[in-house]
Amino acid sequence: MSTSSPHRLASSPERFDHALSPEQRGSLLALAHEADFPAGARLFNEGGHTSHFWVIRSGNVGMDVHVPGRQAAVVETVGPGELVGWSWLFRPYTWHFGAEAMTPVRTDEFDAAAVRALMDSDPALTSAMWQWVGQVLAHRLVSARVRLLDLYAPHGSGSRI
């Protein structure tokens, strides 16, 4: 399973503090408020309506996918500085994954509609946000594919990435 290693966190362009300039982060953080989740809390479920997204301050969140007839499969674990939720940026604004706090989690929570409105007024922020979310999206889809192959591909099937 893909997890957030300390090395990855230190160097990842997917981190909030590496993806956006200090001014852009400040503009976004002006819209945020702190939200805490106890271990085991669901942040959202696959298929639900998106209204918020989060940047993790501390703790870990498991991103999961629904598997019919089985427990949801955790496809990635994300940690401090990382984005939880990208579906808020794409119509029809429904979650493509689920998310659950694996440990107690502190976050900055953002109202998606307010951030989209801010982006509409700031082309540089819009570009930076699209690049950031695009990097996150690409990484999460590869992680999901790898994890699902780990879980469900026949052993020795020769599946390669």
LINNOR-V422727 format. One record per pair of residues at least 6 apart in sequence whose C-alpha atoms are under 6 Angstrom apart, sorted by the first residue. I is the first residue (numbers start at 1). J is the second residue. Records with the same first field share a line. If there is no record, write none. Layout:
I = J, J
//
This chain:
1 = 147
2 = 76
3 = 76, 77
4 = 78
13 = 19
14 = 136
15 = 81, 82
16 = 81
19 = 132
32 = 108, 109, 110
33 = 108, 109
34 = 107, 108, 109
35 = 107, 109
36 = 105, 106
37 = 104, 105
38 = 104
39 = 101, 102, 103, 104
40 = 101, 102
41 = 100, 101
42 = 99, 100
43 = 99, 100
44 = 98, 99
45 = 98
46 = 95, 96, 97, 98
47 = 94, 95
48 = 94, 95
49 = 93, 94
50 = 88, 93, 94
51 = 112
52 = 110, 111, 112
53 = 84, 85, 109, 110
54 = 83, 84, 107, 108, 109
55 = 81, 82, 83, 107, 108
56 = 80, 81, 82, 107
57 = 80, 106, 107
58 = 80, 105, 106
59 = 79, 103, 104, 105
60 = 78, 79, 102, 103
61 = 77, 78, 100, 101, 102
62 = 74, 76, 77, 99, 100
63 = 74, 75, 76, 98, 99
64 = 72, 73, 74, 75, 97, 98, 99
65 = 72, 73, 97
66 = 72
75 = 144, 147
87 = 93, 95
88 = 112
119 = 125, 126
//
